[in-house]
Amino acid sequence: MRKTFSLSHEKIKTPRLVDSIKHDVKKYLKRERNKKLPEGVDFWDFDCKYGHSEETADVIHVSALNKSIDDAAQHELASFYIEILAKPGYRTPKPIAEED
């Protein structure tokens, strides 16, 4: 998902637009997570970017998406850019602690 969201609409108020954008992002993440995993993959991971424009987008964590959307609304931006790309994720085993 690579999309520039607009926070201005003639009939819809900004808080409702923010809720709608959050819902679209959540729906996309759920749809991607429900896809069949390739052989040997543990889970779906996501590369995310957020910025005021596509050129200024910085890498963020998936858990920071809602905070970023709220940040755009607080700064009263006309639009902002979000990029979410699914990739295979692999779990790393925890190191075994040595006991004396």
N, CA, C and O of each residue as an XYZ file, in Angstrom:
400
protein
N       0.853     -1.161      0.000
C       0.000      0.000      0.000
C       0.902      1.229      0.000
O       1.673      1.446      0.935
N       0.801      2.007     -1.029
C       1.500      3.286     -1.120
C       0.441      4.311     -1.441
O      -0.137      4.307     -2.528
N       0.187      5.196     -0.484
C      -0.935      6.099     -0.694
C      -0.710      7.432      0.006
O      -0.146      7.495      1.098
N      -1.166      8.491     -0.650
C      -1.199      9.816     -0.045
C      -2.633     10.088      0.363
O      -3.532     10.130     -0.476
N      -2.841     10.271      1.657
C      -4.175     10.508      2.201
C      -4.410     12.005      2.342
O      -3.516     12.748      2.746
N      -5.605     12.434      2.009
C      -5.981     13.833      2.155
C      -6.770     14.003      3.445
O      -7.624     13.178      3.773
N      -6.479     15.082      4.177
C      -7.187     15.364      5.423
C      -8.151     16.535      5.267
O      -8.548     17.161      6.250
N      -8.516     16.817      4.042
C      -9.484     17.893      3.833
C     -10.588     17.377      2.914
O     -10.328     16.740      1.893
N     -11.817     17.670      3.305
C     -12.983     17.266      2.528
C     -14.064     18.292      2.805
O     -14.188     18.787      3.925
N     -14.837     18.607      1.795
C     -15.836     19.667      1.968
C     -16.983     19.279      2.891
O     -17.585     20.151      3.517
N     -17.299     17.992      2.989
C     -18.444     17.578      3.801
C     -18.058     16.775      5.044
O     -18.782     16.790      6.040
N     -16.926     16.079      4.992
C     -16.529     15.211      6.091
C     -15.526     15.948      6.986
O     -14.551     16.523      6.501
N     -15.782     15.921      8.293
C     -14.894     16.594      9.235
C     -13.623     15.779      9.463
O     -13.606     14.561      9.287
N     -12.573     16.473      9.855
C     -11.250     15.861     10.001
C     -11.228     14.665     10.951
O     -10.607     13.658     10.610
N     -11.864     14.714     12.114
C     -11.814     13.522     12.990
C     -12.406     12.275     12.332
O     -11.914     11.169     12.558
N     -13.444     12.435     11.530
C     -14.024     11.281     10.839
C     -13.089     10.783      9.741
O     -13.006      9.578      9.501
N     -12.378     11.705      9.066
C     -11.402     11.291      8.050
C     -10.259     10.507      8.694
O      -9.796      9.508      8.144
N      -9.814     10.961      9.851
C      -8.741     10.272     10.560
C      -9.187      8.859     10.935
O      -8.433      7.902     10.757
N     -10.397      8.725     11.450
C     -10.929      7.395     11.786
C     -11.013      6.508     10.549
O     -10.692      5.321     10.613
N     -11.438      7.069      9.439
C     -11.557      6.326      8.191
C     -10.188      5.853      7.702
O     -10.051      4.720      7.239
N      -9.184      6.709      7.804
C      -7.832      6.347      7.372
C      -7.274      5.239      8.260
O      -6.677      4.287      7.758
N      -7.463      5.354      9.565
C      -7.002      4.313     10.491
C      -7.674      2.982     10.176
O      -7.040      1.928     10.218
N      -8.957      3.042      9.861
C      -9.687      1.821      9.516
C      -9.127      1.199      8.237
O      -8.953     -0.018      8.168
N      -8.844      2.017      7.227
C      -8.281      1.500      5.973
C      -6.927      0.834      6.205
O      -6.646     -0.222      5.638
N      -6.091      1.450      7.038
C      -4.772      0.886      7.329
C      -4.920     -0.441      8.071
O      -4.253     -1.423      7.744
N      -5.798     -0.460      9.070
C      -6.023     -1.683      9.847
C      -6.574     -2.802      8.955
O      -6.178     -3.960      9.090
N      -7.480     -2.451      8.053
C      -8.065     -3.432      7.145
C      -7.001     -4.000      6.199
O      -6.995     -5.200      5.921
N      -6.107     -3.146      5.709
C      -5.034     -3.602      4.832
C      -4.093     -4.553      5.563
O      -3.716     -5.595      5.027
N      -3.714     -4.191      6.795
C      -2.824     -5.057      7.566
C      -3.464     -6.418      7.829
O      -2.797     -7.447      7.728
N      -4.744     -6.428      8.165
C      -5.444     -7.689      8.422
C      -5.510     -8.542      7.155
O      -5.311     -9.755      7.210
N      -5.788     -7.911      6.024
C      -5.874     -8.642      4.761
C      -4.526     -9.264      4.405
O      -4.471    -10.407      3.951
N      -3.441     -8.520      4.608
C      -2.118     -9.047      4.305
C      -1.728    -10.175      5.266
O      -1.121    -11.161      4.849
N      -2.071    -10.035      6.540
C      -1.725    -11.062      7.523
C      -2.488    -12.365      7.288
O      -2.016    -13.437      7.668
N      -3.661    -12.278      6.664
C      -4.460    -13.471      6.418
C      -4.039    -14.235      5.163
O      -4.555    -15.322      4.905
N      -3.116    -13.686      4.386
C      -2.635    -14.387      3.202
C      -1.808    -15.595      3.623
O      -1.218    -15.611      4.704
N      -1.771    -16.597      2.764
C      -1.051    -17.826      3.059
C       0.442    -17.535      3.137
O       1.002    -16.840      2.289
N       1.075    -18.085      4.180
C       2.515    -17.895      4.367
C       3.308    -18.803      3.436
O       2.940    -19.963      3.251
N       4.389    -18.297      2.846
C       5.262    -19.161      2.044
C       5.952    -20.208      2.925
O       5.950    -20.093      4.150
N       6.524    -21.200      2.310
C       7.206    -22.284      3.015
C       8.363    -21.725      3.848
O       9.199    -20.981      3.336
N       8.405    -22.088      5.133
C       9.507    -21.707      6.005
C       9.396    -20.324      6.630
O      10.308    -19.892      7.335
N       8.306    -19.630      6.385
C       8.119    -18.282      6.923
C       7.247    -18.376      8.176
O       6.264    -19.116      8.199
N       7.613    -17.619      9.220
C       6.892    -17.673     10.484
C       5.706    -16.714     10.552
O       4.671    -17.052     11.127
N       5.845    -15.528      9.974
C       4.773    -14.530     10.041
C       5.005    -13.479      8.963
O       6.061    -13.443      8.332
N       4.009    -12.627      8.760
C       4.149    -11.496      7.838
C       4.679    -10.299      8.619
O       4.126     -9.930      9.655
N       5.731     -9.709      8.125
C       6.305     -8.501      8.707
C       6.028     -7.352      7.736
O       5.689     -7.592      6.577
N       6.168     -6.121      8.192
C       5.836     -4.975      7.352
C       6.927     -3.918      7.410
O       7.435     -3.588      8.481
N       7.279     -3.394      6.242
C       8.131     -2.217      6.136
C       7.206     -1.024      5.981
O       6.399     -0.981      5.052
N       7.314     -0.057      6.880
C       6.407      1.087      6.872
C       7.182      2.389      6.767
O       8.278      2.530      7.309
N       6.588      3.335      6.058
C       7.136      4.684      5.955
C       5.999      5.675      6.141
O       4.860      5.421      5.750
N       6.333      6.816      6.751
C       5.368      7.887      6.945
C       6.075      9.207      6.693
O       7.228      9.393      7.082
N       5.369     10.125      6.037
C       5.932     11.449      5.823
C       4.873     12.426      5.373
O       3.764     12.045      4.996
N       5.236     13.694      5.420
C       4.317     14.731      4.953
C       4.165     14.673      3.441
O       3.158     15.128      2.897
N       5.162     14.115      2.761
C       5.089     13.854      1.326
C       5.877     12.575      1.042
O       6.561     12.060      1.926
N       5.785     12.070     -0.164
C       6.462     10.820     -0.514
C       7.982     10.972     -0.427
O       8.679     10.031     -0.049
N       8.492     12.145     -0.775
C       9.931     12.381     -0.773
C      10.503     12.471      0.642
O      11.667     12.133      0.855
N       9.709     12.918      1.603
C      10.201     13.109      2.971
C       9.811     11.971      3.901
O       9.938     12.105      5.118
N       9.341     10.859      3.361
C       8.876      9.747      4.196
C      10.049      9.072      4.908
O      11.087      8.794      4.307
N       9.855      8.815      6.208
C      10.851      8.139      7.032
C      10.324      6.777      7.452
O       9.113      6.565      7.522
N      11.233      5.859      7.729
C      10.877      4.510      8.159
C      10.326      4.563      9.585
O      10.909      5.197     10.464
N       9.199      3.890      9.797
C       8.599      3.793     11.120
C       8.213      2.335     11.381
O       8.223      1.511     10.467
N       7.875      2.029     12.625
C       7.427      0.686     12.998
C       5.916      0.599     12.797
O       5.225      1.617     12.836
N       5.411     -0.591     12.586
C       3.980     -0.797     12.363
C       3.157     -0.236     13.529
O       2.085      0.330     13.319
N       3.656     -0.394     14.736
C       2.906      0.071     15.903
C       2.821      1.593     15.975
O       2.020      2.121     16.746
N       3.621      2.305     15.198
C       3.614      3.774     15.222
C       2.723      4.376     14.140
O       2.685      5.598     13.989
N       2.014      3.553     13.390
C       1.174      4.075     12.305
C       0.056      4.972     12.829
O      -0.149      6.070     12.311
N      -0.671      4.517     13.854
C      -1.776      5.323     14.390
C      -1.272      6.639     14.982
O      -1.910      7.678     14.814
N      -0.140      6.599     15.668
C       0.434      7.821     16.225
C       0.818      8.797     15.117
O       0.665     10.009     15.268
N       1.315      8.267     14.011
C       1.700      9.115     12.884
C       0.488      9.771     12.243
O       0.538     10.938     11.854
N      -0.599      9.021     12.133
C      -1.832      9.575     11.568
C      -2.378     10.664     12.487
O      -2.821     11.711     12.013
N      -2.351     10.424     13.798
C      -2.772     11.442     14.761
C      -1.880     12.684     14.683
O      -2.359     13.811     14.806
N      -0.584     12.463     14.476
C       0.365     13.567     14.353
C       0.020     14.448     13.155
O       0.097     15.673     13.243
N      -0.356     13.837     12.051
C      -0.738     14.603     10.862
C      -1.977     15.441     11.135
O      -2.065     16.581     10.678
N      -2.933     14.894     11.872
C      -4.154     15.634     12.190
C      -3.857     16.789     13.148
O      -4.427     17.871     13.012
N      -2.969     16.563     14.110
C      -2.634     17.617     15.068
C      -1.901     18.776     14.405
O      -2.096     19.934     14.774
N      -1.060     18.460     13.429
C      -0.332     19.502     12.720
C      -1.165     20.121     11.592
O      -0.685     20.989     10.862
N      -2.417     19.667     11.459
C      -3.364     20.190     10.468
C      -2.795     20.168      9.053
O      -2.899     21.146      8.312
N      -2.192     19.036      8.691
C      -1.657     18.872      7.344
C      -2.797     18.684      6.350
O      -3.850     18.148      6.696
N      -2.581     19.126      5.122
C      -3.583     18.926      4.073
C      -3.577     17.472      3.604
O      -4.621     16.919      3.257
N      -2.378     16.851      3.595
C      -2.257     15.452      3.193
C      -0.976     14.874      3.781
O      -0.097     15.616      4.219
N      -0.876     13.544      3.790
C       0.326     12.861      4.240
C       0.449     11.549      3.491
O      -0.511     11.076      2.884
N       1.643     10.961      3.538
C       1.970      9.766      2.774
C       2.250      8.601      3.716
O       2.960      8.748      4.710
N       1.680      7.440      3.389
C       1.951      6.201      4.127
C       2.289      5.105      3.120
O       1.637      4.958      2.086
N       3.317      4.348      3.452
C       3.709      3.202      2.631
C       3.831      1.994      3.550
O       4.538      2.037      4.557
N       3.138      0.919      3.194
C       3.187     -0.325      3.967
C       3.437     -1.464      2.977
O       2.630     -1.705      2.079
N       4.553     -2.154      3.150
C       4.899     -3.262      2.272
C       5.084     -4.522      3.116
O       5.826     -4.515      4.098
N       4.408     -5.599      2.727
C       4.505     -6.868      3.446
C       5.770     -7.606      3.030
O       6.166     -7.578      1.865
N       6.399     -8.268      4.001
C       7.570     -9.088      3.722
C       7.548    -10.286      4.659
O       6.923    -10.220      5.717
N       8.213    -11.377      4.300
C       8.243    -12.540      5.176
C       9.045    -12.245      6.442
O      10.078    -11.577      6.400
N       8.549    -12.755      7.560
C       9.231    -12.561      8.839
C       9.662    -13.892      9.425
O       8.963    -14.898      9.306
N      10.822    -13.881     10.060
C      11.373    -15.096     10.660
C      11.647    -14.833     12.133
O      12.245    -13.818     12.489
N      11.209    -15.748     12.985
C      11.436    -15.610     14.419
C      12.875    -16.029     14.739
O      13.405    -16.987     14.176
N      13.479    -15.288     15.647
C      14.821    -15.652     16.090
C      14.701    -16.337     17.449
O      13.987    -15.848     18.325
N      15.388    -17.457     17.636
C      15.290    -18.156     18.924
C      15.953    -17.335     20.028
O      16.944    -16.641     19.801
N      15.381    -17.431     21.228
C      15.954    -16.742     22.379
C      17.248    -17.438     22.783
O      17.328    -18.666     22.751
N      18.263    -16.661     23.163
C      19.498    -17.309     23.616
C      19.273    -18.015     24.952
O      18.559    -17.515     25.821
N      19.878    -19.156     25.095
C      19.727    -19.958     26.306
C      20.711    -19.406     27.334
O      21.913    -19.330     27.081
N      20.188    -19.023     28.491
C      21.036    -18.480     29.552
C      21.762    -19.623     30.240
O      21.163    -20.639     30.593
N      23.072    -19.437     30.426
C      23.864    -20.458     31.099
C      23.760    -20.282     32.605
O      23.911    -19.178     33.127
N      23.502    -21.376     33.289
C      23.399    -21.336     34.739
C      24.659    -21.901     35.355
O      25.264    -22.820     34.803
N      25.065    -21.356     36.506
C      26.290    -21.818     37.168
C      26.074    -23.078     37.934
O      27.008    -23.595     38.548
